[in-house]
């Protein structure tokens, strides 16, 4: 797909906007593949993950879907910049940056590390 911006030819692979992305839990026990918008298309769970409380497991899957969508947005941002779209235009699209993803992962890590219960299996 070719488009022009201010008289400058820009080559852009329009399919990149629709490519999915993948995110995995720290343990690797959960892997989600999502659309660029964060909708899950594939979820892989290790058997050990099924021992988790369903609400905790669901929250972790949702968190990974958000991270995967952010990764797809970062890839789209990088491709737009590499194809010659000006940073002002890309910034106006409000696509996530690598720093945004790093901040989200830090917040998620903090929330994941917080105990959901003081009870433990005996």
Secondary structure, DSSP 8 states (H G I E B T S, - for coil): -EEEETTEEEE--GGGGG--EEEE-TTSSEEEEE-TTS-EEEEEE-GGGGGS-HHHHHHHHHHHHHHHHHHHHHHHHHHHHHTT--HHHHHHTT---HHHHHHHHHHHHHHHHS-S-S----
